[in-house]
Amino acid sequence: MQTHDTVSDMQTLARGARAGGRTIAFVPTMGALHEGHLNLIRLAATKGDVVVVSIFVNPIQFGPNEDFDHYPRDLDGDLAKCREAGAHHAFLPARATLFPDDYSTYVTEEAVAEPLEAVSRPTFFRGVTTVVAKLFNIVQPHVAIFGQKDAQQLAVVRKMVADLHFPVEIIAGETTRDADGLALSSRNAYLTPGQREAALGINRALEQIKSMVALGERRAERLVAETTHLLSDDRRLRVIYVAVVNPATMHKQTDVEPGNSLLTLAVWLDQTRLIDNALL
Ligand code: PAF
């Protein structure tokens, strides 16, 4: 696996791959890679001839009081994992390469990026769409893989790609869970064993709601109330939002449309913010 840290190096590589008729599959990440990321890389390897992973802790998607400084970083470990999962190239730009001091251009999606996550993280999606647009221009992928775990991010990126005519196919990678059901997240590294135990309540609630839907419950209000109730069983879990939404628009639904509804939630677990979701 080769590493690259300049834009020109990465663009030259992309142009060469494209000229040679090879398909570029891209997985953007912020590092601290876990099995969920590795599954996205493995999926990318089935979609393209040249697999590129970017590792960049994007400063502009963190709010002023968020965890940018403490975000887990392990470049050597990440590179070994990328290699093992089948990546051919890792793009590792420095902060000043993507966001020099005089940087002043941003990409905003203004509909899908409005509700849910954006209510408590108002600059998050602007940071994501801006860096993803830049990475697409640098890596020039034919396909890019995003995790279903960040369902709103996935929907926002899909909308940006459609609205701005990026010639990139966006593919969703399923959420990877530990054997006990906890969705893998780089932020799980913050959890103590006791907190991790409490976090299991999230997937338990999602599973319970999926069973209710399987038994015929369709009222979103009822499902949201039950999810909130189940989560509140553990007083360490503080609900930020729970909603039943259309997975493409993030608009709230009043009734589940089987196959086209997403139960999505965010909670605080002490100081750690966790998100999860289930397609209904
Ligand atoms: O999901 C992430 O890790 C980040 O939001 C992304 C897509 C790499 C952009 O920084």
Residues whose N, C-alpha, C, O or C-beta is under 5 A from the ligand:
A	BS01	PAF	P28 T29 M30 F56 N58 V128 V131
